[in-house]
Amino acid sequence: MTHSTPGSESVTTKLDMVQQFVDLAGEHLAGEPALENARTVVERSADRLRLARGFTTIALAGTTGSGKSSMFNAFTTIDRSPAGILRPTTSEPYACVWGSLTFADELLDWLGVSSRRRFTRESALDANDEVGLRGMILLDLPDVDSVEPRHRAEVDRLLHLVDVVIWICDPQKYGDQLVHEGYLRQLASSRDGLIVALNQTDRLQPAQLPKVGADLRQLLDEGGLSKVPLVPTSATGEVPALPPAKRGPIKPKPGPFIAERSPRGHSGVSALRALLEPIILRGTLAEESVDRDLTASIADLSKLVGGPASPPSINPLVRGLSSAGTDSARIEQTIQAYAGSAAVGLPGPWAKAVTQAARSRLHELPAALGQAVAFADAQRPRRMWLPGGKKRADQKTEIVLRAEIDKVALRYVVEPVRRALAAYERSRTTLS
């Protein structure tokens, strides 16, 4: 079943639209950021739709010592991911599956999780305790501030593949510039599935928790992340109970945290679990993530097209080439003028593509025009001694030369430009 929203195309239709645009425009807009991004999105989206859609992939990300691995272990209640505060201890991602590991294997292969670092959480002993998370694949990622460049590269790769990112902050480094500017703001602008967790709250006094939470909430709001939920967590103990709200005529300010709590699992992650359970139960976030990526890509590609193209007349080009002879500078001037006429009204990238197409065989033109002149001279009538013979010979030579230059213009300039304009028109139609 394909996911769709009212008044919009299905996700598979959007995938086809972006794929067609990439195929049509790829030759002419190579290197254009929006097109290269669309190429990546198409490949990633096609892969994700091909794989098991019933699973929701959720990644725990954060800096060294934030408690990601401890959080992972608290969720799974199995100490599989090594934890540490002094140095990066997660060199490769770990994955825990709530559900069938066999069904998830292909998806985990695509994510690049080693078979040695994947396991399943549920067992017969759990009864229905874990049913609220059935369908979740939880990943523990390497640290984003690792001294190993390959660790950060692995994080960057996976952040583009998973459906939800839970960013783990600790009370000491929650204001880290790398985190807010290098990751959180960029993630929020490109995805809906982002949650921020203030971890290690068991190290705070109850009176400190709302103050630290309010400070982090303010940082998120100022960075454009006002809709991103913030939850208090603790992988090693209880989250401190918040002080009771003051009663009186003044209405207390709303707290910075999500208030829901799940009755199941580790008490320190109950608020986070309560937030995740409805998402996982819905089971459509993978497809929604693909739909969001494709919609954003279509919006970017739409900026590359405008009104219809208008192929210019060939006559000024032929006249210009006729008068230029084999003069390279004049030939280039003529080609530039024709390209400018062909590119009128086109968006910048396509105008550049049309100009490149017009100039694609520029270096061949002097020789081709020289051959045209030689051919016309060879066809010149030789019986010029008859009355009016020279005039007729000049006229015939001019006609032959014009026809030959017309052929040169079509072959070396007009046809490449027409191909670019045709690609533009088909690309424009694809998005309409």
Protein Blocks (a to p, Z undefined) as FASTA:
>chain_A
ZZddehiacfklmmmmmmmmmmmmmmmmgoiaklmmmmmmmmmmmmmmmmcfkbccdddd
ddehilmmmmmmmmnopafbccdfkbcfbfbdcdddedjfklmmmmmmmnopafklgccf
bdfklmmmmmmmgoiacdddddfkbcblklmmmmmmmmmmmmbdcddddfklmmgmklmm
mmmmmmmmmcfbdcdddehklmpcfklmmmmmmmmmmmmmmnopampccddddfkbccdd
dddddedjbdcdddfbdfbdcfehjfklmmmmmmmmmmmmnopmmmmmmmmmmmmmmmmm
mmmpccddddddfklmmmmmmmnomafklmmmmmmmmmmmmmgoiafklmmmmmmmmmmm
mmmmmmmmmmmmmmmmmmpcfblmbghklmmmmmmmmmmmmmmmmmmmmmmmmmmmmmmm
mmmmmmmmmmZZ
